[in-house]
């Protein structure tokens, strides 16, 4: 009687099959990852384009409202030039006030990570105490 060969060619066959299966799974995961990233990037680009269009429409709408304000004020003060000067000055004052507020928020000191620095100093103290205690 002849010996029956082990299924899949023995242990080597099983290992080869397992490696092929793992490779197939890995290739499938990479393909899924690439497809998902492409879909996410496409969605991001569409969202950014929609935001840009919305911003353009918002600016145009704002300018139309400013023009309407100037025209309304012109009927009140009797001069379109004076109305434009008043509205322009009001917007300029608002922009200067907002720029000064923003400038105060953008200090160099605000960029320094104080909590991280404090935590690093505390960690250094704990490590130093631990080293001193163990020595």
C-alpha positions in Angstrom: 0.0 0.0 0.0 1.3 3.4 -0.8 1.4 6.3 1.6 -1.3 9.0 1.2 0.2 12.4 0.8 -0.9 14.9 3.4 -3.5 17.4 2.2 -2.1 20.6 0.7 1.3 19.1 0.5 2.0 19.0 4.2 3.0 21.8 6.5 4.7 23.7 3.7 1.6 23.6 1.6 -0.5 24.9 4.5 2.0 27.7 5.2 2.1 28.6 1.5 -1.8 28.6 1.4 -1.9 30.8 4.5 0.6 33.3 3.1 -1.4 33.4 -0.2 -4.6 34.0 1.8 -2.9 36.7 3.9 -1.6 38.4 0.7 -5.0 38.3 -0.8 -6.6 39.8 2.3 -3.8 42.5 2.4 -4.3 43.4 -1.3 -8.1 43.6 -0.7 -7.6 45.9 2.3 -5.2 48.1 0.4 -7.7 48.3 -2.5 -10.5 49.2 -0.1 -8.3 51.8 1.6 -7.4 53.4 -1.7 -11.1 53.5 -2.8 -12.2 54.9 0.5 -9.5 57.6 0.4 -10.5 58.5 -3.2 -14.1 58.8 -2.2 -13.3 60.9 0.8 -11.1 63.2 -1.2 -13.8 63.6 -3.9 -16.3 64.4 -1.2 -13.9 66.9 0.4 -13.3 68.6 -3.0 -17.1 68.9 -3.6 -17.6 70.3 -0.2 -14.9 72.9 -0.6 -16.3 73.9 -4.0 -19.8 74.3 -2.4 -18.3 76.4 0.4 -16.5 78.6 -2.2 -19.7 79.1 -4.1 -21.6 79.9 -0.9 -18.9 82.4 0.1 -19.2 84.2 -3.3 -23.0 84.3 -3.0 -22.7 85.6 0.6 -20.3 88.4 -0.5 -22.6 89.4 -3.4 -25.6 89.3 -1.1 -23.8 91.5 1.4 -22.8 94.0 -1.2 -26.4 94.2 -2.4 -27.6 94.8 1.1 -24.9 97.5 1.6 -26.1 99.2 -1.6 -29.7 99.0 -0.4 -28.6 100.6 2.9 -26.8 103.4 1.1 -29.9 104.0 -1.1 -32.3 104.0 1.8 -30.0 106.4 3.8 -29.8 108.6 0.7 -33.6 109.1 0.9 -33.2 110.0 4.6 -30.3 112.4 4.3 -31.1 113.7 0.8 -27.7 112.8 -0.7 -26.4 109.5 -2.1 -22.8 110.7 -1.7 -23.3 111.6 2.0 -25.2 108.2 2.5 -22.3 106.3 0.9 -19.8 108.3 3.1 -21.8 107.5 6.3 -22.1 103.7 5.5 -18.5 103.5 4.3 -17.3 105.1 7.5 -19.4 102.9 9.7 -18.0 99.7 8.0 -14.5 101.1 8.3 -14.9 101.7 12.0 -16.3 98.2 12.5 -13.4 96.7 10.5 -10.8 98.6 12.5 -12.4 97.5 15.8 -12.5 93.9 14.7 -8.9 94.0 13.4 -7.7 95.4 16.8 -9.7 92.6 18.6 -8.1 90.0 16.3 -4.7 91.5 16.8 -4.9 91.1 20.5 -5.8 87.4 20.0 -2.8 86.8 17.8 0.0 87.5 20.2 3.2 85.4 20.0 2.7 84.4 23.7 -0.6 82.8 22.7 1.3 80.3 20.5 3.5 79.0 23.3 2.1 75.7 24.6 2.0 76.6 28.3 0.1 73.4 29.5 2.6 71.2 27.7 5.5 73.0 29.1 4.1 72.8 32.6 3.4 69.1 32.1 7.0 68.5 30.9 8.4 70.3 33.9 6.2 68.1 36.2 7.3 65.0 34.4 11.0 66.0 34.8 10.5 66.5 38.6 8.8 63.1 38.9 11.6 61.4 36.9 14.3 63.2 38.9 12.6 62.1 42.2 12.3 58.5 40.9 16.0 58.4 39.9 17.1 60.0 43.2 14.9 57.5 45.2 16.2 54.5 43.3 19.9 55.5 43.6 
